[in-house]
Amino acid sequence: MKGKQLFAKKIAEETIGVLTEDEVLEKIEFPKYQEQGDLAFPCFELAKVYKKNPASIATELATKTKSSYFSKVVSEGPYVNCFLNKKHVSKEVLVEIQTKKEAYGSLSVGQGEKVTIDFSSPNIAKPFSMGHLRSTVIGNAYANILEKCGYKAIRINHLGDWGTQFGKLISAYYRWGNEQVVRQDPIKELLKLYVRFHEEAEVDSRLEEEGRLWFLKLEQGDKKALELWQWFREVSLEEFKGIYKLLNVNFDSYNGEAFYNDKMEETIQLLKGEGLLSTSQGAEVVTLEEHNLPPCLIRKSDGATLYATRDLTAAIYRHKKYQFAKSVYVVGQEQSLHFQQVFLVLKKLGFNWASQLEHLPFGFILQNGKKMSTRKGKVVLLENVLREAIAMAEKSIEEKNPTLQNKSKVAHDVGIGAIIFQDLKTDPQHSVEFSLKDMLRFEGATGPYVQYTHARACSILRKSNRYNGNESLDGLSDEPSWSVVKKLMDFPTKVQESYEQANPSEIATYLLSLCREFNKYYAHCKILQEDNQLASRLALVECAAIVIKEGLSLLGMQAPSEM
Ligand code: ARG
């Protein structure tokens, strides 16, 4: 934000040798009440250095800080309060947004460096769970935010496509499976087989052994076993891709756990070479006693490798391949221990890049306060949930705007957007409540509300057939406009915060507050009235539309121009 920068520069000029411009910038606050101005600088620290009381320093600074961008600078107790020149600043901001368009708020911190983001990562032959939905939505938004900050995001889907469960599944398929039935509804049918395996294994002890043998065969490359596994993977992935298409999410890589099969021995040799492996009850482990953590399991007594072994190998592989500046894992908080262990083992191996690994945990999805589960029979088929959201959106569009063109596309964008927004408006660490009815409301803190505000702005611009965005601007100085302008000025800071805190909810809550201000403005001002402020007001509407659309796009949502 221009005004803040300038205020910081001026203060820094007056405190040379004590505070740099960046240090001042960090201290500047946004007062709660308009009477206290637009920006405030607290003088407590300066008081310590100058050995004077903060109020007198504030008074002194206030008289010295001048610019055509400030309408007045006054002291209030220990604070220097700055009132920006609304006309001047609003004009500047609007022109900046009109010029930069969707690039407004972009940062260059990333300098084109790569960040790998491991997200979504569902398990083959199992339903795409609500947890995977959270990972998908949060991971995709975070990847967008990283790109906005100048990074190259590499989206990786670390599919759960290997493990002893595939031995059981193969055994179950040979016993009770039917190709035609599986083809019709792959994940559901495969899950049925898997559940039946466990049920029957309880009474017939031979089954476990049979499953174990099939997995052994699979690991040894048995042709029949591999073929079946390949087929399970293919049909499951096809279903997952249907969900990704609905959500408009893409991946750069689908290298899952199986991809690392032939790379694991190297990791184990590396661990051995560094003297990190020890034996515990027949299994090979890396002890993490010095960190007060349980040991990281590397290889079971029967020779099978584990989830952690694969993640170690994947991290090493990814670093070799991408030379990432950062590597992020968007995975539920219940796996925190696992990632702690994996990162520590990599550190013990002497990889200095281990410090660039980051687990981004998230909470559960709740329904009526209870965790939504996909275990056993209680499967919530996600694709059905998404389709239901779209159908509900279509119904409400039908009621509100029956003549709308492109109804089904808009319903898709609104239905999916509602689900995405409902998740992202909450800090990822917290649990989110899942209620289709609530998230599809057009008012309140919902995706449709934000999208609707955008469509409303677009409709004003359509109505003002004269406006072409090139008129010279006067700037705006009334309070309702100023509240919107201030929000618009905030966007770059919010982008930066959401990046630094790896938290897309910063953007979502920002959008809600921008929309609230914009709707107040809309209710208050005759925007289309013919007077000499018309061009400035329309520019404000255009800029609000640009920022809302860009904010939504960071979250992975569409912004229909009519709805
Ligand atoms: N497939 C795992 C699960 O569903 C998530 C994988 C997360 N990524 C990773 N690199 N471990 O729990």
Residues whose N, C-alpha, C, O or C-beta is under 5 A from the ligand:
A	BS01	LIG	D118 S121 P122 N123 H158 G160 V331
